[in-house]
């Protein structure tokens, strides 16, 4: 399964549009936004995709974001989203509390742990768990990045927007 991963968009609509276009062009089957969506209107850009969202520490619109996610037929996991795939469980957590993130990584229950928050790119294997952070799709003066993860091949493509 091809999985699109985006995080920390912080209202950068142009970069989110680019990311969605890339996800569509590459044929991703599922997209995860790992938090810090910020404006509920960002969610509208994911219409037509099988998208899962979680809250980040900058997502204060906890009334409007769920409504937007429902409108685009997405899935909102709150602070944590767990999804089964053929290769095992995937968990998405923003990463705000490092001890929680480390517990998810080290518990052995998940094939893939996806996070955001730090704006730093991570792609490593810890035991049997693939740990991924796409960096920030906003960029904040540096490269704006997203990832595509192939769960069948356990391969990751980092894409600069």
Wavefront OBJ file of the C-alpha trace (Angstrom):
o trace
v 0.000 0.000 0.000
v 1.246 3.478 -0.866
v 0.723 5.878 2.028
v 1.085 9.655 1.777
v 2.397 11.321 4.925
v 2.150 15.020 5.690
v 2.527 16.951 8.919
v 2.838 20.426 10.352
v 1.177 22.251 7.472
v 0.375 25.250 9.700
v -2.061 26.774 7.191
v 0.343 26.749 4.225
v -2.433 26.150 1.684
v -0.163 26.277 -1.393
v 2.113 23.550 -0.057
v -0.807 21.388 1.014
v -2.269 21.728 -2.505
v 1.095 20.648 -3.955
v 1.242 17.707 -1.561
v -2.260 16.547 -2.461
v -1.459 16.832 -6.184
v 1.653 14.696 -5.655
v -0.261 12.116 -3.618
v -2.849 11.832 -6.396
v -0.223 11.682 -9.166
v 1.724 8.955 -7.343
v -1.416 6.916 -6.687
v -1.335 6.835 -2.893
v -4.103 4.766 -1.361
v -4.163 6.400 2.073
v -2.991 9.767 3.423
v -2.165 10.585 7.028
v -1.861 14.146 8.314
v 0.161 13.924 11.533
v -1.146 17.111 13.130
v -0.765 20.884 13.219
v -3.344 21.347 10.497
v -4.267 24.637 12.243
v -7.046 26.017 10.012
v -10.009 23.722 9.359
v -10.065 24.948 5.747
v -6.848 22.990 5.109
v -8.868 19.787 5.516
v -10.975 20.714 2.460
v -7.928 20.162 0.239
v -8.006 16.443 1.052
v -11.465 15.906 -0.470
v -11.484 12.792 -2.631
v -8.601 11.131 -0.778
v -8.794 8.437 1.865
v -7.366 10.711 4.562
v -6.778 10.270 8.274
v -6.052 13.190 10.581
v -4.896 13.697 14.145
v -4.558 16.774 16.276
v -1.252 18.501 16.881
v -0.430 20.948 19.628
v -1.441 23.916 17.414
v -4.856 22.557 16.434
v -7.202 24.607 18.589
v -10.252 24.334 16.317
v -11.571 21.171 17.929
v -15.140 21.950 16.929
v -14.595 22.942 13.294
v -11.888 20.423 12.345
v -14.100 17.351 13.002
v -16.873 18.885 10.900
v -14.472 19.468 7.995
v -13.050 15.952 8.292
v -16.578 14.548 8.150
v -17.360 16.695 5.071
v -14.398 15.212 3.153
v -15.262 11.674 4.339
v -11.999 11.517 6.263
v -11.157 9.911 9.571
v -10.199 11.847 12.695
v -8.363 9.944 15.376
v -8.125 12.722 17.924
v -4.637 12.582 19.418
v -3.863 9.083 18.103
v -5.032 7.188 15.033
v -4.469 3.451 14.570
v -5.049 1.807 11.214
v -4.576 -1.814 10.156
v -2.868 -2.598 6.873
v -1.787 -5.902 5.355
v 1.712 -5.540 6.790
v 0.621 -4.684 10.347
v -0.704 -1.806 12.422
v 0.133 1.830 11.750
v -0.165 4.438 14.492
v -0.130 8.198 13.947
v 0.694 10.495 16.877
v 1.839 14.109 16.596
v 4.756 13.574 18.961
v 4.045 16.365 21.423
v 5.032 14.219 24.413
v 8.290 12.340 23.666
v 7.650 9.646 26.288
v 4.351 8.747 24.595
v 6.018 8.674 21.179
v 8.814 6.458 22.507
v 6.287 4.138 24.146
v 4.458 3.729 20.827
v 7.755 2.990 19.085
v 9.050 0.544 21.679
v 5.861 -1.348 22.604
v 6.174 -3.686 19.612
v 2.517 -3.373 18.637
v 3.053 -1.244 15.518
v 4.725 -1.914 12.189
v 4.882 1.847 11.500
v 4.852 4.841 13.843
v 4.188 8.186 12.131
v 4.757 11.481 13.914
v 5.373 15.157 13.287
v 5.889 18.049 15.736
v 9.684 18.428 15.540
v 9.750 19.551 11.881
v 12.694 17.135 11.501
v 12.724 14.323 8.959
v 12.946 10.838 10.465
v 13.131 7.512 8.663
v 14.583 4.753 10.779
v 13.942 1.183 11.797
v 13.795 0.415 15.529
v 13.499 -3.319 15.992
v 10.642 -4.249 13.656
v 9.062 -0.779 13.770
v 9.506 1.771 10.985
v 9.588 5.276 12.504
v 8.627 8.116 10.134
v 8.371 11.879 10.442
v 7.936 13.757 7.134
v 9.289 17.017 8.542
v 7.139 20.066 7.941
v 5.033 20.666 4.861
v 5.041 24.366 5.782
v 8.812 24.685 5.508
v 9.328 27.576 7.914
v 12.223 28.997 5.867
v 13.676 25.559 5.113
v 12.618 22.760 2.841
v 8.930 21.857 2.916
v 8.682 18.069 2.814
v 6.255 15.159 2.674
v 6.736 11.396 2.412
v 5.306 8.489 0.537
v 5.707 5.153 2.281
v 5.346 1.838 0.451
v 4.241 -0.544 3.192
v 4.702 -3.608 0.976
v 8.356 -2.853 0.218
v 9.104 -0.919 3.456
v 10.484 1.924 1.318
v 10.074 5.635 1.820
v 10.301 8.484 -0.650
v 10.990 11.954 0.737
v 9.582 14.691 -1.482
v 10.451 18.371 -1.301
v 7.540 20.654 -2.205
l 1 2 3 4 5 6 7 8 9 10 11 12 13 14 15 16 17 18 19 20 21 22 23 24 25 26 27 28 29 30 31 32 33 34 35 36 37 38 39 40 41 42 43 44 45 46 47 48 49 50 51 52 53 54 55 56 57 58 59 60 61 62 63 64 65 66 67 68 69 70 71 72 73 74 75 76 77 78 79 80 81 82 83 84 85 86 87 88 89 90 91 92 93 94 95 96 97 98 99 100 101 102 103 104 105 106 107 108 109 110 111 112 113 114 115 116 117 118 119 120 121 122 123 124 125 126 127 128 129 130 131 132 133 134 135 136 137 138 139 140 141 142 143 144 145 146 147 148 149 150 151 152 153 154 155 156 157 158 159 160 161
